[in-house]
Amino acid sequence: RIYPHLSNKETWKLKMGTRAYNLDSFLQRVGFHIDHCKVCEQAGAGRPSNWHTHIAAHTHFKEIGKLCCDGCDMDSIKQGWWESWRIPRGEIAFNYIDGQILMARGAPPPLIAPSLCAPGTAYALPGMGMPGPVPGVPAATIPTSLMPMSAPGLGRPTSPFLDLCPEAHKWFKYRNHVGIPTQKGGDYSACQWLQSKGNWKRAMQDPVNALQEILDHFQIYPNCRFCPSAGDFCGHLPAEKHFKNLTSCICPGQSIVTVAKQKENIVEWKVPGGAIRWYHITGMILVLRGEPSMASEEWHELHRPQLALPGAQAPQAPQATSKTTL
C-alpha cells in the first residue's frame, strides 16, 4: 500500500497536521491536554508545548521517516504506534503513522491488525461508535473527520457524502463541471479551463479539494493513469505536469463532451455503502449510495437542504432531474 502523506514534509504537514489539529481540538473541548509525543519521546526529545503543531512539524516527520524504512511491513509498524486517551463515556485512539482515529463507547476492545479489515472502512471493532453525549460538548462540535463509519457486520456504513443521496442506486452530482464549451460540440479550444496551465489550476482547485476530503474519509490512496510516478493523487491534479499529460491525450476536433465521458477519463472507486466517480477533464464528482452495477449512466442534481429563516417555512427540495450532458 502507498501512503502519499509520507512522500514529503509538505504533504505530511497538510494531511497529518489537519488530522492532529482535529483530534487535539476535540480533546481540549473535553478537558484533556496532550502533553507528549510518543514517537519523539522515545527518540529522546522533550515535551511539545503544542501537540498538533508538533505532529505536523518537519522534526517529527523525520522521526516518523526513521520508523518507516523502505521495504518494511507498514501494517506491522502501525500496530506499535497507537496511543489512546480515556474520555467521558469512552476512549479515543490515534495512530502516529497513518493518522487513523478510532473512537469507542465504553471500554474498547484491543486494537486489531489493519490487514484484517475491509479496505476503505474503519477497523472492525465491536461496539465501535461515538462515545455518547459528552458533558459540555454539543454533538455538532465534534469534527466530521472524527466520526467513525460502521464496521463490517455492524450495519450499513454511513458517510456524510453518501448520505446526501436521496435515493439508492442512482448517481448524484456532488460537484459540477468546472465549465462548458463555448459552442455546441466544441473541442478543447472551446473550453476556457483547458487553455492554459493557470486556467486549469484555478478551475480545478475547488473540485480537487472536495475530492481530497472524500478520498481521505474513505482512506483511498489512488495512482493516476496519466502520471504514474505522482505520489499524491489529489495534490498533483491541478499541477502543470498533469495538465500536460491529460491534454496530450485529447485530439483537436474531438467533442469535449464526448471525450470527458470516455471510460479512460473517468475514475470510479467502490466504497462501503456506495461509490464515487471523478471526471478528469471536467472536474465533476458523482456520488452513489447503493450498488453501482444497479445504476444507469444518468446522473441527477443533488438538491442540498437550505436553512429557513425564523418563522419561515423550509423550502421543499424539487424532484431530482436526470442529466447526461455537460
TORBAMI-452294 format. One line per 5 residues: number of its first residue (from 1); their letters; for each residue x, y, z of N, C-alpha, C. Coordinates in steps of 0.001 Angstrom, whole numbers, plus 500000, padded with zeros to 6 digits. Atoms other than C-alpha are relative to their C-alpha. Layout:
# residues N
NUM	a	X,Y,Z,X,Y,Z,X,Y,Z  ...
# end
This chain:
# residues 326
1	riyph	500842,498807,500000,500000,500000,500000,500878,501244,500000  499253,498761,500117,501186,503500,499147,499346,501053,500893  500502,498965,499110,500835,506301,501694,500573,501351,499549  499495,498728,500523,501133,509699,499943,500429,500974,501086  499659,499034,498957,501285,511567,503252,501420,499815,500506
6	lsnke	498617,500243,499593,504733,510010,503836,501007,500368,498920  499100,499754,501141,506153,511148,500479,500910,501203,500204  499169,498816,499753,507416,514584,501608,499425,500786,501173  500405,499276,498783,507235,517037,504500,498799,500915,499767  501129,499122,500283,504754,519363,502737,498683,499231,500050
11	twklk	501215,500819,499998,502215,516603,502143,499692,499504,501403  500189,500424,498611,502757,515306,505671,499343,501106,500823  500527,498878,499223,502084,518741,507144,498538,500254,499661  501371,499735,500429,498916,519199,505084,499036,498934,500516  500922,501085,499666,497383,515784,505735,500003,499666,501491
16	mgtra	499942,500412,498596,498621,514794,509189,499770,501183,500936  500208,498820,499168,498611,518339,510530,498524,500283,500220  501444,499785,499874,494891,518692,509815,499368,498966,500916  500550,501067,499171,494104,515339,511397,500371,500206,501473  499560,499781,498620,496168,516131,514508,499280,501195,500629
21	ynlds	500710,498821,499490,494503,519541,514845,498574,499640,500415  501367,500410,499666,491020,517974,514771,499952,499211,501305  499967,500815,498784,491951,515442,517430,500338,500849,501220  499565,499162,498882,493749,517959,519650,498881,500939,500440  501092,499068,499674,490844,520426,519435,498865,499280,500718
26	flqrv	501073,500772,499366,488306,517741,520315,500353,499648,501441  499603,500389,498647,490284,516520,523323,500035,501205,500942  499995,498806,499149,490716,520070,524598,498593,500394,500414  501388,499671,499659,486941,520544,524450,499481,499137,501149  500446,500872,498894,486506,517607,526819,500972,500080,501179
31	gfhid	499135,499741,498859,489201,518964,529134,501272,499196,500061  498780,500808,500001,492164,516852,528042,501066,500702,499176  498877,499364,500691,495547,518321,527081,501092,498956,499743  498936,500945,500344,498067,516143,525203,501341,500684,500240  498760,499319,499610,501448,516946,526733,501265,499254,499579
36	hckvc	498794,500694,500429,503800,514494,525000,499769,499367,498628  500047,500710,501279,504612,512799,521680,500672,498643,500198  499488,501347,499766,505065,509032,521882,501223,499697,499140  498897,500279,500932,507391,508940,518850,501264,500732,500416  498820,499193,499710,509727,511793,519718,500490,499814,501435
41	eqaga	499604,500282,498620,509711,510952,523421,500949,498809,500040  499125,501168,500062,511246,507587,522572,501346,500350,499391  498749,499569,500634,513850,509387,520457,500808,500939,500886  499261,499167,499058,514874,511476,523476,499651,501468,499970  500394,498589,500076,513078,514732,522608,499171,500383,501216
46	grpsn	500790,499516,498868,511364,516907,525196,498515,500022,499679  501447,499942,500173,507652,517517,525632,499617,501196,499135  500406,498872,500847,505982,519665,522926,499005,500898,500729  500939,499065,499382,504149,522804,524033,498659,500007,499268  501229,500046,500805,501614,522441,521207,500016,498692,499207
51	whthi	499922,501350,500559,500881,518835,520233,499709,499956,498518  500347,500131,501411,499140,519272,516875,500991,500722,499089  498970,499315,500782,501734,521781,515656,501255,499140,499919  498838,500880,499972,504487,519385,516701,499835,498817,499037  500240,501153,500869,502885,516448,514833,500204,500370,498530
56	aahth	499863,499551,501387,502858,518488,511603,501415,500463,499648  498678,499407,500209,506457,519706,512033,500977,499058,499299  498990,500757,500736,509465,518616,509964,500809,499098,500923  499204,500808,499064,511367,517381,513036,499272,498707,500362  500785,501202,499698,508541,514973,513896,499931,499091,498777
61	fkeig	500059,500774,501248,508235,513900,510249,501288,499198,499798  498716,500700,500139,511943,512966,510258,500049,498765,500901  500023,501156,499092,511431,510695,513263,499071,498906,499465  500910,500974,500616,508484,509031,511507,500712,499289,498850  499258,500578,501118,510728,508507,508462,500985,498931,500440
66	klccd	499060,500998,499483,513230,506609,510604,499289,498691,500349  500766,501200,499659,510472,504201,511639,499513,499256,498759  500593,500578,501217,509143,503637,508094,501059,499872,498909  498945,500180,500991,512156,502400,506154,499472,499220,498797  500410,500669,501236,511922,501057,502577,499910,498488,500206
71	gcdmd	500177,501442,499939,510587,497531,502288,499390,499482,501287  500574,500435,498722,509093,497488,505792,498512,499684,499835  501427,500327,499964,505677,495987,506510,499291,501102,500783  500616,498843,499362,503652,499123,507206,498927,499604,501006  501034,500426,499059,500795,497244,508860,500595,499613,501346
76	sikqg	499341,500395,498750,503205,495781,511409,500531,501221,500751  499470,498785,499373,504810,499163,512044,498878,500794,500667  501108,499208,499468,501465,500894,512532,499472,499438,501319  500550,500602,498797,500401,498411,515188,500723,500424,501272  499233,499613,498819,503156,499593,517507,499914,501465,500345
81	wwesw	500000,498553,499790,502318,503274,517267,498600,500577,500174  501292,499482,499574,498844,503670,518686,500152,500671,501364  500114,499414,498661,498108,505955,521611,498531,500310,500237  501416,499788,499712,494745,506197,523336,499829,500822,501270  500328,499159,498862,493091,508502,525847,498567,499701,500447
86	riprg	501341,500174,499451,490142,507928,528146,499277,501336,499978  500830,498810,500024,487363,510447,527612,498659,499631,500642  501293,500340,499396,483895,510710,529211,499227,498999,499148  500820,501043,500614,481936,507549,528348,500699,499207,498900  499346,500778,501046,484575,506081,526080,501491,500223,499919
91	eiafn	498559,499873,500227,488045,506140,524621,500238,500380,498548  499624,499593,501352,489736,507660,521583,501462,499623,499769  498639,500462,500308,492858,506321,519852,500502,500652,498724  499355,499340,501147,495309,507874,517375,501213,499186,499579  498831,500700,500517,497865,506210,515112,500999,501016,499456
96	yidgq	498983,499018,500376,501103,508180,514731,500520,499806,498580  499453,500260,501331,501955,506564,511380,499054,500416,498892  500925,499690,501100,498801,506911,509270,498869,500939,500393  501003,499013,499601,496660,509304,511325,498614,499457,500254  501316,500565,499707,493803,506860,511925,499535,500459,501377
101	ilmar	500604,499638,498721,491441,507997,514669,498820,499067,500235  501078,500916,499646,489200,505445,516387,499350,500461,501294  500722,499668,498775,486508,506058,518973,499171,498791,500409  500803,501120,499494,484764,503511,521185,499154,500477,501161  500882,499717,498888,481826,503755,523528,500267,498973,501098
106	gappp	499707,500909,498910,482587,502276,526933,501440,499517,499941  498649,500573,500005,485620,500027,527394,500281,499417,498620  499742,500483,501353,487186,499446,523954,500685,498640,499992  499269,501257,500150,488394,496026,522742,501419,500299,499548  498633,499770,500480,492081,495580,521853,500003,500355,498517
111	liaps	499862,499661,501417,493140,497143,518564,500468,498772,499238  499630,501159,500787,493401,494541,515811,500770,500431,498777  499165,499702,501164,495619,494310,512751,499166,500581,498878  500740,499391,501088,494505,496608,509895,499783,499046,498840  500110,500907,501129,495072,493782,507407,498753,499125,500086
116	lcapg	501195,500818,499838,492028,492005,508846,498735,500743,499625  501173,499180,500247,489718,494865,507910,499791,500236,498518  500325,499721,501394,487939,495618,504665,500614,501324,499574  499403,498747,500467,489709,498279,502548,498984,501126,500027  500853,498825,500034,488297,501751,502974,498997,500105,501131
121	tayal	500924,499916,498875,486464,501077,506232,500772,500279,501273  499370,499890,498696,487128,501838,509841,500361,498595,500469  499625,501310,499500,488788,498996,511745,498771,499308,500602  501168,500767,499556,486340,496236,512666,500037,499801,501505  500000,500069,498547,485989,496983,516353,498581,499825,500501
126	pgmgm	501347,500191,499463,482896,495507,518055,499624,501142,500933  500474,498922,499132,480832,498228,519717,500531,501351,499616  499424,498725,500388,482586,500948,517774,498898,501015,499739  500978,498941,500214,480717,504226,517714,500394,501209,500807  499710,498826,499215,480595,507668,519203,499836,499670,501482
131	pgpvp	500040,500348,498586,481189,507589,522985,498783,500540,500727  501204,499495,499349,477806,509169,523648,500160,501461,500373  499941,498583,499651,476972,512671,524917,501135,500288,500976  498915,499581,499112,479951,514410,526468,499567,501281,500694  500463,498812,499286,479053,516926,529194,500700,501263,499518
136	gvpaa	499441,498718,500410,479516,520465,527922,500482,500043,498569  499529,500031,501393,480337,519387,524353,498837,499611,499100  501087,500334,500921,477447,519643,521849,500494,499068,498905  499602,500970,501026,477488,516792,519313,500428,500695,498722  499698,499309,501252,477614,519351,516487,501432,500508,499955
141	tipts	498638,499477,499990,481088,520472,517622,501034,498929,499738  499047,501071,500263,482657,517065,517042,500346,500008,498516  499637,499915,501418,484635,517296,513753,499517,498793,499213  500457,501092,500861,483239,515243,510863,501088,498961,499819  498894,500931,500229,486699,513728,510413,500180,499016,501153
146	lmpms	499900,500919,498884,486347,512105,513852,498812,499051,500073  501166,500868,499984,483011,510463,513052,500347,498661,499373  499650,501290,500568,483607,506727,512594,498914,499466,499092  500967,500708,500811,481934,504678,509882,499692,498677,500680  500339,501291,499440,480159,501468,510746,501019,498959,499569
151	apglg	499072,501071,500342,482486,498490,510883,499246,498863,499328  500666,501113,500664,481793,495355,508819,499173,499173,500981  500870,500813,499166,478864,493420,510238,499224,500790,501030  500691,499192,498998,477604,496353,512314,498964,500909,499366  501005,499181,500665,475046,497717,509839,500580,500718,498804
156	rptsp	499565,499317,501217,475182,499859,506715,501018,501086,500326  499042,498933,499782,478324,502042,506565,499370,501350,499679  500536,498673,500250,477415,505688,506820,501121,500939,499623  499019,499042,500461,479163,508633,505262,499294,501321,499791  500635,498705,500237,478455,512379,505190,499840,500295,498515
161	fldlc	500098,499787,501450,478885,512142,501408,498905,499133,499385  500996,500901,500572,476811,509090,500510,498615,500268,500566  501302,499761,499392,474057,510039,502936,499290,501214,499399  500646,498894,500706,473392,513130,500799,499075,499502,498893  500781,500544,501116,471922,510870,498106,498588,499666,500473
166	peahk	501363,500257,499551,468105,510906,498455,499465,498637,499565  500437,501305,500480,467747,507634,496506,501210,499089,499804  498931,500977,500185,469797,504454,496303,500129,499617,498528  499704,500518,501333,471419,503072,493132,499849,501065,498905  500030,498915,500980,471478,506485,491424,501196,500913,500238
171	wfkyr	498882,499069,499904,474378,508817,490672,499464,501413,500227  500361,498608,499737,474103,512321,492137,501258,500872,499905  498884,499089,500259,476271,515323,491319,500418,500703,501291  499468,499364,498796,478428,516322,494308,500738,501288,499657  499365,498796,500543,480498,518827,492287,499723,500065,498509
176	nhvgi	500337,499817,501408,479512,520260,488922,501265,500092,499143  498889,499764,500909,481703,520554,485829,500592,501387,500267  499367,498697,499780,484215,523388,486112,499660,500989,498888  500384,499124,501104,482931,524763,482789,499346,499207,498886  500589,500643,501168,481193,524034,479494,500602,500621,498751
181	ptqkg	499464,499425,501248,482351,524503,475869,499205,501227,499587  500661,498768,500442,481543,527911,474404,499164,499786,498746  500836,500320,501153,479997,526228,471357,499613,498528,500050  500502,501363,499968,477946,523083,470896,500924,499078,499218  499097,500950,500641,480137,520085,470103,501439,500481,499929
186	gdysa	498672,499423,500060,483241,522213,470721,501083,499092,500556  498873,500778,499496,486671,520669,471243,500680,500766,501127  499345,499383,498843,489231,521656,473889,500274,501484,499791  499760,498574,500254,489825,525018,472171,498802,500856,500392  501203,499282,499589,486257,525967,473185,499793,499939,501509
191	cqwlq	500105,500156,498540,486943,525253,476880,501036,500884,500674  499079,499026,499403,488423,528131,478841,500956,499348,500994  499150,500601,498972,489761,525922,481640,501114,499126,499426  498963,500821,500638,491825,523917,479129,500959,500830,499144  499184,499145,500859,493507,526934,477512,501396,500281,500537
196	skgnw	498670,499732,499425,496428,527347,479919,500119,499290,501341  499775,500659,498705,498017,525803,482997,499438,500839,501145  500544,499130,498959,496926,528852,485017,498491,499850,500113  501455,500200,500003,493284,528495,483975,499635,498651,500610  500254,501355,499496,493432,524788,484702,500137,499948,501522
201	kramq	499752,500054,498564,494878,525239,488183,498905,500715,500787  501044,499245,499297,492344,527882,489184,498658,499270,499965  501291,500676,500149,489387,525891,487860,499926,498723,500818  500018,501317,499376,490405,522570,489399,500194,500019,501519  499650,499991,498584,491366,523726,492890,498824,499617,500897
206	dpvna	501156,500298,499139,487859,523605,494391,499537,498550,499883  500412,501407,500063,486754,520215,492988,501060,499032,500520  498933,500863,499482,490153,518722,493848,499982,499990,501529  500092,499954,498541,489805,519914,497448,498831,499147,500496  501163,500812,499632,486347,518312,497582,500313,498511,499847
211	lqeil	499630,501398,500217,487725,515077,496126,500964,499520,501072  499037,500352,498951,490590,515101,498641,499283,499653,501301  500758,500239,498775,488101,515299,501501,499310,498634,499951  500696,501281,500150,486173,512315,500141,500988,498837,500098  499027,501098,500007,489247,510145,499498,500637,499820,501373
216	dhfqi	499461,500105,498639,490676,510958,502924,498999,499300,500916  501034,500612,499157,487375,509967,504513,499976,498482,499833  500050,501431,500274,487438,506556,502823,501381,499349,499985  498619,500496,499968,491237,506200,503120,500378,499327,498681  499659,500471,501341,491734,505786,499383,501241,500758,499541
221	ypncr	498748,499401,500458,495244,506402,498030,500287,499521,498574  499896,500522,501368,494980,506001,494238,501237,500499,499263  498986,499539,500944,497519,506309,491441,499304,500635,498806  500557,499324,501172,496974,508469,488363,500473,499295,498734  499624,500700,501238,496897,506700,484985,500770,500911,499050
226	fcpsa	499289,499058,500860,498204,509869,483309,501387,500333,500557  498734,499663,499336,501015,510417,485833,500348,498886,500987  499755,501159,499127,502087,507011,487225,500986,500265,501132  498974,499753,498980,505006,508467,489177,499551,500989,501068  500494,499019,499025,502889,511027,491051,499596,499283,501281
231	gdfcg	500310,500671,498744,502722,510056,494724,498708,500465,500626  501187,499425,499375,499923,512383,495842,498958,500240,498917  500983,499935,501088,496862,511852,493617,499346,501376,499920  500710,498722,500047,494837,514928,494546,500962,501187,499931  499048,498893,499986,497867,517107,495193,500565,500340,498635
236	hlpae	499385,499739,501298,499138,516710,491625,498987,500346,498899  501003,499792,501055,495818,517073,489743,499987,501422,499430  500007,498649,500590,495932,520901,489405,501344,500403,499391  498641,499626,500390,499643,520833,488531,500204,499995,498482  499702,499863,501426,501195,521663,485147,500282,498649,499342
241	khfkn	499644,501286,500595,502573,518157,484575,498759,499168,499692  501237,500760,500235,499169,516515,484982,499193,500638,498872  500724,499282,501054,497583,519195,482791,500554,499654,498615  499377,500325,501283,500083,518498,480001,499748,498538,499609  500214,501419,500300,499760,514716,480269,498554,499718,499600
246	ltsci	501417,500209,500294,495972,514900,480248,499627,500560,498633  500396,499363,501256,495578,517346,477356,500719,499402,498796  499304,500634,501125,498133,515471,475248,499206,498812,499446  500838,501133,500438,495545,512657,475043,498721,500460,499313  501204,499465,500629,492858,514985,473639,500355,500512,498596
251	cpgqs	499700,499625,501394,492892,515319,469842,499167,501205,499577  500773,498866,500529,491862,518551,468073,498785,499505,499224  501212,500353,500713,488325,518418,466732,499086,499049,500751  500836,500904,499214,487064,515938,469324,499060,500787,500913  500952,499368,499096,483917,516982,471158,500414,499729,501439
256	ivtva	499541,500173,498622,484977,517616,474742,498943,499296,500839  501080,500690,499300,481556,516373,475916,500168,498493,499848  499810,501428,500260,482242,513013,474288,501252,499472,500674  498722,500433,499435,485856,512812,475425,499913,499895,501526  500083,499978,498536,485018,513690,479049,499305,498761,500558
261	kqken	500764,501159,499525,482656,510695,479284,500616,498671,499586  499331,501244,500366,485104,508169,477854,500557,499322,501248  499652,500785,498814,485982,505384,480271,501387,500324,500529  498630,499751,499555,489701,506187,480342,500169,501351,500683  499925,498679,499375,488955,509743,481524,499137,500109,501253
266	ivewk	500823,500050,498794,486799,508660,484470,500631,499017,500979  499543,500912,498953,487902,507122,487766,498816,499714,500918  501092,500386,499097,485408,505185,489877,500563,499153,501130  499584,500754,498819,486010,503943,493405,498770,499446,500690  501070,500602,499222,483700,501492,495109,500378,500098,501467
271	vpgga	499741,499771,498585,483442,502366,498804,498894,499332,500811  501057,500604,499194,481489,500915,501738,498700,500794,499907  501305,499352,500094,477852,501724,501044,499715,500688,498689  500262,499310,501257,478272,503126,497547,501219,500129,499117  498893,499795,500936,480696,504578,495005,500203,501489,499752
276	irwyh	499612,498623,500328,482498,507769,493950,500549,500011,498576  499432,499830,501339,483293,508984,490426,500665,501365,499856  499265,498765,500298,485831,511589,489302,500200,500106,498489  499830,499742,501428,485837,513095,485790,501243,500870,499812  498705,499328,500111,489425,514031,484942,499922,501312,499232
281	itgmi	499950,498836,500891,488660,516549,482203,499140,501153,500503  500918,498926,499595,485751,518480,483716,499943,500222,501508  500000,499814,498552,486325,518031,487472,498686,499675,500678  501281,500353,499380,482828,516674,488076,500203,498830,500960  499980,501086,499013,482308,514451,491144,498576,499487,500163
286	lvlrg	501291,500639,499771,479420,511995,491381,500090,499079,501209  500068,500919,498859,478363,510075,494480,498776,499101,499833  501095,500966,500111,476166,506996,494692,499873,499229,501300  500287,500837,498832,474529,505272,497642,499333,498726,499500  500547,501265,500470,473951,501609,496943,500995,499249,499145
291	epsma	499182,500860,500839,475263,499267,494273,500191,500628,498615  499751,499358,501306,476942,500846,491190,499490,499191,498810  500431,500832,501125,476062,497875,488974,498500,500095,499761  501449,499863,500152,472366,498626,489550,499613,501392,499503  500281,498622,500408,472688,502262,488449,500153,500165,498495
296	seewh	499847,499650,501408,472214,503694,484974,501119,501027,499876  498937,499010,500212,474700,506098,483409,499483,501426,500156  500531,498660,499765,472373,509026,484077,500442,500497,501369  499761,499443,498681,473176,511386,486891,498931,501040,500293  501086,499145,499540,470867,513602,488922,500557,501157,500817
301	elhrp	499606,498837,499208,471092,517012,490507,499814,499683,501483  500070,500219,498555,471780,516931,494243,499515,501282,500647  500584,498804,499384,469478,519412,495976,500234,499944,501494  499659,500018,498580,471010,520122,499356,499007,500844,500782  500979,499247,499203,468666,521282,502144,500528,501371,500379
306	qlalp	499626,498647,499625,468673,525003,502887,499368,500345,501340  500532,499582,498708,468214,526593,506305,498947,501076,499788  501076,499022,500128,464947,528531,506642,500182,501108,501020  499969,498895,499060,464720,531965,508266,498993,499746,501108  500942,500215,498891,462993,532083,511663,498582,500372,499588
311	gaqap	501393,499729,500331,459230,531841,511165,499631,499683,498573  500283,500306,501404,459577,530903,507510,499950,498499,499804  500114,501424,500293,458645,527565,506026,501211,499539,499207  498822,500509,500707,461634,525477,504922,499623,499652,498571  500306,500288,501403,461805,525231,501110,499998,498509,499732
316	qapqa	500072,501397,500388,460825,521907,499604,500983,499732,498872  499051,500346,501048,463530,520205,497545,499228,499514,498778  500674,500438,501213,462431,519793,493915,500358,498570,499662  499725,501354,500445,462296,516401,492250,501344,499936,499324  498707,500189,500646,465646,515054,491131,499807,499895,498491
321	tsktt	500073,500035,501453,466256,515580,487429,501224,499304,499443  498910,500756,500598,468383,513390,485217,500786,500886,499056  499124,499265,500894,471388,514828,483374,501044,499025,499455  498948,500837,500573,473719,513100,480973,500928,500801,499107  499140,499152,500826,475356,516052,479222,500702,501006,500870
326	l	499281,498978,499244,477778,518746,480272,499108,501189,500251
# end
